[in-house]
Amino acid sequence: MITDIIENNEYKNLVCKQVRETMEYLLNNDQEFSITANVDGITFNPELPASIKEQLAKFSLFVLSNYTYTTVEINDSYVSFEAGYGSENFGSVAKIPLHSVFQIVVDESILYINSVATVDKFNKNQEQNSMSVFKNNPNNKKFK
């Protein structure tokens, strides 16, 4: 079954490597590109205002061009970049797990598709999850 593949950690690691190498290839060849990513796994620093974050679709498009393109950084786990969001152009750095990158797009054509980005268990924001676990522990009620 397909879910046995896309929910497998070994397959997720393979996909992360493919996503990283594809984006590195584009960067090394000075090719601007866009990505569609599962926002459930993304962290923003500083955090986006609620009015902007609420407008993001579950799979949102991020255009990596001009200034934003120059800020792209990739490691084995994440791609990050600085961009302006919303009509007020709120500046924030997006940190996206590689497995949350759903599509890589060049010139309005899809270059790469990643089915692992649709797996909820991989795309929960880990920082938010740990806080939820903390808050849900009855022994921590006094800290809420």
MARDO-701265 format. One record per residue: residue number from 1; residue in one letter; y, z, x of N, C-alpha, C in turn. Coordinates in steps of 0.02 Angstrom, whole numbers. Layout:
# MARDO-701265
SITE    i  aa     n.y     n.z     n.x    ca.y    ca.z    ca.x     c.y     c.z     c.x
SITE  NUM   A       Y       Z       X       Y       Z       X       Y       Z       X
...
***
This chain:
# MARDO-701265
SITE    i  aa     n.y     n.z     n.x    ca.y    ca.z    ca.x     c.y     c.z     c.x
SITE    1   M     -59       0      42       0       0       0      63       0      44
SITE    2   I     114     -33      21     175     -41      62     207      27      78
SITE    3   T     204      74      31     235     139      44     200     176     101
SITE    4   D     135     163     110     100     194     166     128     169     233
SITE    5   I     155     109     233     184      82     294     256     106     303
SITE    6   I     298      95     253     370     110     262     385     184     264
SITE    7   E     338     226     240     349     299     244     315     330     305
SITE    8   N     288     288     348     254     311     408     304     321     465
SITE    9   N     302     378     497     350     393     551     344     345     610
SITE   10   E     284     324     625     275     276     681     308     210     665
SITE   11   Y     302     187     603     334     125     582     410     134     582
SITE   12   K     434     192     559     506     207     559     533     201     630
SITE   13   N     497     228     679     519     224     749     521     152     774
SITE   14   L     473     112     753     473      41     772     535       6     744
SITE   15   V     550      20     681     608     -10     648     673      11     684
SITE   16   C     678      75     701     738      99     736     749      60     801
SITE   17   K     696      49     836     700      11     899     724     -60     885
SITE   18   Q     697     -92     833     717    -160     816     791    -163     796
SITE   19   V     813    -116     755     883    -113     733     928    -105     793
SITE   20   R     912     -57     837     953     -45     897     956    -107     941
SITE   21   E     900    -138     954     898    -196     998     936    -256     967
SITE   22   T     931    -263     902     967    -318     869    1042    -307     874
SITE   23   M    1065    -246     861    1137    -233     866    1161    -237     938
SITE   24   E    1121    -214     986    1140    -219    1056    1146    -293    1077
SITE   25   Y    1100    -334    1052    1103    -406    1067    1169    -434    1042
SITE   26   L    1188    -418     980    1251    -443     952    1311    -418     992
SITE   27   L    1311    -354    1010    1367    -327    1049    1371    -360    1118
SITE   28   N    1314    -369    1150    1313    -400    1216    1336    -473    1215
SITE   29   N    1332    -504    1156    1354    -573    1148    1420    -579    1112
SITE   30   D    1458    -523    1110    1524    -522    1079    1525    -550    1008
SITE   31   Q    1473    -535     970    1467    -559     901    1482    -502     853
SITE   32   E    1537    -508     816    1552    -459     765    1501    -466     709
SITE   33   F    1488    -411     674    1437    -411     621    1452    -356     571
SITE   34   S    1414    -356     518    1420    -304     467    1352    -272     458
SITE   35   I    1353    -212     432    1290    -180     414    1296    -151     343
SITE   36   T    1241    -154     309    1235    -118     245    1191     -58     261
SITE   37   A    1213       1     240    1176      62     258    1168     108     197
SITE   38   N    1115     147     198    1102     197     147    1149     256     161
SITE   39   V    1197     267     118    1248     319     131    1219     390     129
SITE   40   D    1159     398     101    1130     465      99    1118     493     168
SITE   41   G    1108     450     218    1095     474     286    1156     477     331
SITE   42   I    1214     454     306    1274     448     348    1313     513     349
SITE   43   T    1340     529     408    1388     584     414    1455     553     435
SITE   44   F    1509     582     410    1576     559     426    1613     617     459
SITE   45   N    1651     601     513    1689     651     548    1759     624     561
SITE   46   P    1811     651     528    1807     705     478    1775     679     413
SITE   47   E    1752     727     373    1721     711     309    1769     672     265
SITE   48   L    1743     621     231    1785     582     187    1806     623     126
SITE   49   P    1867     613     102    1888     647      41    1841     627     -16
SITE   50   A    1830     672     -63    1785     659    -119    1804     596    -156
SITE   51   S    1869     584    -164    1892     525    -201    1869     459    -168
SITE   52   I    1861     460    -102    1838     400     -67    1761     398     -66
SITE   53   K    1730     454     -51    1657     457     -46    1624     438    -112
SITE   54   E    1654     459    -168    1626     444    -234    1626     369    -248
SITE   55   Q    1669     331    -214    1673     259    -225    1621     220    -185
SITE   56   L    1587     253    -137    1537     219     -97    1473     209    -138
SITE   57   A    1447     149    -136    1383     135    -167    1327     165    -124
SITE   58   K    1268     175    -152    1212     203    -113    1199     161     -51
SITE   59   F    1204      94     -58    1199      49      -1    1266      15       6
SITE   60   S    1305      38      55    1374      14      64    1378     -31     126
SITE   61   L    1424     -79     121    1435    -127     175    1490    -101     221
SITE   62   F    1477    -103     286    1525     -84     337    1537    -144     382
SITE   63   V    1598    -168     385    1615    -227     425    1637    -203     494
SITE   64   L    1599    -223     545    1613    -203     613    1650    -260     648
SITE   65   S    1715    -259     639    1757    -311     670    1822    -279     693
SITE   66   N    1859    -318     733    1924    -297     759    1919    -228     792
SITE   67   Y    1964    -181     773    1964    -115     805    1897     -79     796
SITE   68   T    1869     -82     736    1806     -47     723    1752     -72     770
SITE   69   Y    1749    -136     783    1699    -165     828    1704    -135     898
SITE   70   T    1765    -122     920    1774     -95     988    1752     -22     994
SITE   71   T    1741      11     937    1721      82     938    1647      92     928
SITE   72   V    1609      38     919    1537      44     905    1501      74     965
SITE   73   E    1460     124     951    1416     155    1001    1347     160     972
SITE   74   I    1296     145    1013    1227     147     990    1186     187    1040
SITE   75   N    1142     230    1013    1093     263    1055    1025     255    1022
SITE   76   D     975     292    1043     907     284    1016     901     305     943
SITE   77   S     949     343     918     943     370     850     997     347     802
SITE   78   Y    1057     334     828    1115     322     784    1157     263     808
SITE   79   V    1194     236     760    1251     191     775    1312     227     747
SITE   80   S    1366     226     783    1427     258     758    1486     212     772
SITE   81   F    1538     222     731    1599     182     738    1654     216     699
SITE   82   E    1716     201     719    1774     228     684    1801     173     638
SITE   83   A    1820     194     578    1847     145     530    1895     181     482
SITE   84   G    1933     142     446    1977     168     394    1944     156     326
SITE   85   Y    1948     206     282    1914     202     218    1963     211     161
SITE   86   G    1950     176     106    1991     183      46    2059     148      54
SITE   87   S    2097     150       0    2162     117      -1    2211     151      47
SITE   88   E    2199     215      61    2244     250     108    2221     243     181
SITE   89   N    2167     203     193    2142     190     260    2128     255     298
SITE   90   F    2093     301     266    2076     366     295    2030     356     355
SITE   91   G    2051     377     414    2013     367     475    1957     417     483
SITE   92   S    1897     392     498    1839     435     507    1787     398     549
SITE   93   V    1746     437     585    1691     408     623    1628     414     581
SITE   94   A    1596     357     568    1533     356     532    1476     360     583
SITE   95   K    1429     404     570    1370     411     613    1309     395     569
SITE   96   I    1277     339     583    1224     314     540    1157     314     578
SITE   97   P    1107     350     552    1041     346     583    1017     273     582
SITE   98   L     985     251     634     963     181     638     917     163     580
SITE   99   H     875     210     559     829     195     504     866     188     437
SITE  100   S     929     208     433     968     201     371    1004     134     367
SITE  101   V    1002      95     420    1033      28     420     987     -18     381
SITE  102   F    1010     -40     322     970     -81     278     973    -155     296
SITE  103   Q    1033    -179     312    1041    -250     331    1090    -256     389
SITE  104   I    1077    -306     430    1126    -328     480    1146    -398     460
SITE  105   V    1212    -408     453    1238    -471     426    1285    -503     477
SITE  106   V    1277    -568     487    1321    -607     531    1347    -666     491
SITE  107   D    1413    -673     489    1444    -729     453    1417    -736     382
SITE  108   E    1413    -681     347    1391    -679     277    1318    -700     267
SITE  109   S    1278    -702     321    1207    -716     316    1168    -656     342
SITE  110   I    1115    -639     307    1074    -582     327    1032    -600     387
SITE  111   L    1041    -563     440    1002    -574     502     940    -530     502
SITE  112   Y     946    -469     476     892    -421     481     891    -378     418
SITE  113   I     831    -363     392     822    -318     335     773    -264     355
SITE  114   N     789    -202     336     749    -144     353     729    -107     289
SITE  115   S     666    -112     270     642     -79     209     638      -3     215
SITE  116   V     637      23     276     634      96     286     698     129     260
SITE  117   A     754      92     259     817     120     235     814     141     162
SITE  118   T     764     117     126     757     134      55     715     197      44
SITE  119   V     686     226      97     642     284      90     684     347      88
SITE  120   D     685     380      30     727     439      21     713     495      70
SITE  121   K     649     508      85     634     565     129     662     557     199
SITE  122   F     674     495     221     703     484     287     779     484     286
SITE  123   N     809     473     228     880     461     224     921     517     194
SITE  124   K     893     575     189     932     633     167     973     658     226
SITE  125   N    1035     673     213    1079     699     266    1052     765     290
SITE  126   Q    1029     768     352     996     827     379    1042     888     381
SITE  127   E    1107     877     394    1153     934     396    1161     963     326
SITE  128   Q    1164     920     275    1170     945     207    1105     978     185
SITE  129   N    1047     950     206     983     979     187     975    1049     214
SITE  130   S     994    1061     276     985    1127     305    1029    1179     271
SITE  131   M    1090    1157     250    1133    1203     214    1104    1219     146
SITE  132   S    1075    1169     112    1044    1181      47     986    1230      52
SITE  133   V     945    1221     104     889    1267     114     915    1338     125
SITE  134   F     968    1344     166     998    1409     178    1023    1441     114
SITE  135   K    1060    1402      74    1089    1428      12    1036    1445     -40
SITE  136   N     980    1408     -39     928    1420     -89     883    1479     -73
SITE  137   N     888    1506     -12     849    1564       6     879    1625     -29
SITE  138   P     840    1661     -70     867    1719    -107     898    1772     -61
SITE  139   N     874    1778       0     899    1827      47     970    1810      71
SITE  140   N     993    1749      59    1058    1727      83    1110    1723      27
SITE  141   K    1095    1749     -32    1141    1745     -88    1208    1778     -73
SITE  142   K    1208    1830     -33    1270    1865     -17    1318    1822      25
SITE  143   F    1292    1767      56    1334    1725      99    1364    1666      62
SITE  144   K    1346    1656      -2    1371    1598     -40    1443    1605     -58
***
